[in-house]
Amino acid sequence: MRRTDLSLDDEIAEVERRLTERRVRLRALSDEARSRVTVKRAAPIALLAALAVGFAASRFVRRPPAPRMMAGRRPTTASRVVQVVGAVASILLPRLIGPLQSVVAQWVQQRMRRPSV
């Protein structure tokens, strides 16, 4: 009779162990699904943030309107600098949005993985 009790205890322990493993897997799957949804939502947020930064930067870079140029007159050095800065910004901004999106996505993932208190 003692042997039957031990095997029953062993079976109960095995069932409890499997339940614990399944709970852990389910929790991992739910965390992964939550992070995927968050990443998909973070992309538009990062794009809007980049757009806001671009508008804010344009407000600071904006210069007063230049007097009308006469025919044959060359643009000033300051206006050329502004043109070059604008061209460089238009080239670099799309390349900066990707890393910004990934940084925001990682931050959101970390926030989502914190255990709730």
N, C-alpha and C positions, 0 to 999 in steps of 0.2 A: 504494500500500500504506500509505503514511503516513496518508492520509485515513481509511482504514478503522480504523486504530488509534485515531485521535482520536474518531471517532464511537462506537467501543466504549467508550472512556474516558468520553465524555459520557454514554452510556447507563448505565454503572456508577454514575457520580456522581448521575444522576437517580434511580436505584433506591435508592441509599443515602439520598438526601435524603427520598424518600417514606417509607422505613422509619423514619427519624428522626422525621418528622412524625407518623406513626402511633403510634410509641412515646410521644410527648408527649401525644397525644390519649388514648391508653389510660391513661397515668398520671393524667391529669386526671380521666377518668371513674372510675377506681378511688378517687382521693382524694374525689371528690364522693360516691360510694356509701358510703365509710367515714364521712364526716361525717354523712350522713343517718342511718345506723345509730346513730352516737354521739348525735345529737340525740334520737332516739327513746328511747335508754336514759337520757339526761340528765333527761328530764321526771320520771320517778318519783324520781330521786335528789333533784331540787330540791324535789319535794313532800315527801319524807321529811325533808329538811333544814328546810323550813318548819315541819313538824309538830314536829320536835325543838326548834326555837326557840320555838314556841308553848308546849310543855310546860315548857321551862326558864323562860320568862317567867312562866308561871302559878305556878311554885314560888316565885318572888320576890315576886309580887304578892299571893299568898295571905295572908290575915289571920286572926288567931285568931277562933274563932266568937264572934259577938256574943251578949250576954245576951238572953234572950227579951224581946221588946218587948211592952209592955202595949198594950191596945187604945186607939187614938186617939193613940198616941205617934208622932211623926215620926222617920224614920231620921236618923242623924247625917250631918253634912256629909262625913265621911270615906267612909262607905258610899255616899253619892251619887256622890262622885268616882270610886270604884272601879266603880260601875255605868256611869258615863259613859265611863270609860276602856275598860271591857269592850265597850261598844256601839261605840265608835269603832274598837277593834281588830278587832271582827267585821266591820266595814264595810271597813276598809283592808287587812286581811290577804289576801283574795282578789285584790285589785288589786296587791299587792306580789309575789304568787307569780309572775305572768306575767313581769315584768321580771327576777326572780331566775332563772327558767327560761332566759330568753334570754341572760342574762349567763353562766350556767353552760354553756349550749350553745356560745356563742362561745368561751369559754375552752377547752372540750374540742376544738372545731374547730381552734383554734390549736395545741393540743398534738398533734393528729393530723396536721397539715400540716407539722410540723417534719421536716426530712430526717433519716432514720435514720442513725446513725453506726456 
